[in-house]
Amino acid sequence: MFEWNGQLISPAQICNNDYGEGVSLQVLEENDGQISLKEIKRMMPPTKDYPEGFHTYNVYKDDVVVIDGNIDLHGLQRAL
């Protein structure tokens, strides 16, 4: 988790149909003692080169973000 504009944000993998489809950023909200998550942004892979995984959102020093991606080089090598 990280703080952004005074809110706690929890990044999570989107895995509805397949592993690591994308990243969901969710704000943590508290209401009457109950904690809930509300999605505020959904990020999908920028290209089709990452069909096997686009996940693990990390923030470093408030100005650097790293998103881990996984590419299937075995299929790419067969195509070459």
C-alpha atoms as one frame of an Amber mdcrd trajectory, in Angstrom:
protein
   0.000   0.000   0.000   0.994   3.600  -0.447  -0.401   7.027   0.368  -1.599
   9.373  -2.383  -3.399  12.677  -1.817  -4.081  11.716   1.797  -5.661   8.374
   0.873  -4.367   4.836   1.316  -4.149   3.062  -2.039  -3.946  -0.700  -2.419
  -2.706  -2.063  -5.756  -4.064  -5.465  -6.751  -3.800  -7.854  -9.679  -6.745
  -8.194 -12.013  -7.187 -11.940 -12.479 -10.853 -12.281 -13.471 -10.157 -14.268
 -16.643  -6.423 -14.983 -16.529  -3.379 -14.492 -14.312  -2.004 -10.941 -14.273
  -4.427  -9.358 -16.753  -3.756  -5.930 -15.314  -3.484  -3.796 -12.195  -6.315
  -2.279 -10.166  -5.646   0.658  -7.845  -8.150   0.699  -4.984  -8.668   3.326
  -2.292  -9.257   2.030   1.242 -12.379   3.538   2.788 -13.650   3.237   6.361
 -17.312   3.656   7.186 -18.835   2.793  10.592 -15.883   0.552  11.422 -16.096
  -1.334   8.128 -13.173  -1.195   5.690 -13.868  -1.437   1.989 -11.930  -1.084
  -1.251 -13.123   1.094  -4.132 -11.405   0.862  -7.502 -10.168   4.236  -8.720
  -8.017   3.185 -11.690  -7.572   0.094 -13.845  -4.401  -0.378 -15.891  -4.058
  -2.980 -18.596  -0.860  -3.910 -20.503   0.189  -1.185 -22.950   0.833  -3.759
 -25.695  -0.128  -7.346 -26.515   3.462  -8.381 -25.686   2.412  -9.109 -22.084
  -0.424 -11.653 -22.348   0.952 -13.774 -19.512   1.159 -11.151 -16.802   1.012
  -7.464 -15.989   1.051  -6.989 -12.233   2.899  -5.962  -9.057   2.610  -2.172
  -8.795   5.316  -0.634  -6.582   5.942   3.004  -5.585   9.405   4.191  -4.568
  10.217   7.584  -3.029   6.848   9.057  -4.114   7.957   9.686  -7.701   9.006
   6.333  -9.177   6.535   3.580 -10.099   7.442   0.080 -11.301   4.934  -2.371
 -12.790   6.175  -5.923 -13.262   5.322  -7.615 -16.529   5.853 -11.105 -17.883
   6.392 -11.925 -21.549   6.418 -15.379 -23.134   9.718 -15.431 -25.037   9.301
 -19.101 -25.921   6.360 -18.289 -28.224   8.246 -15.292 -29.612  11.278 -17.431
 -30.440   9.069 -19.951 -32.288   7.664 -17.107 -34.407  11.175 -15.971 -35.354
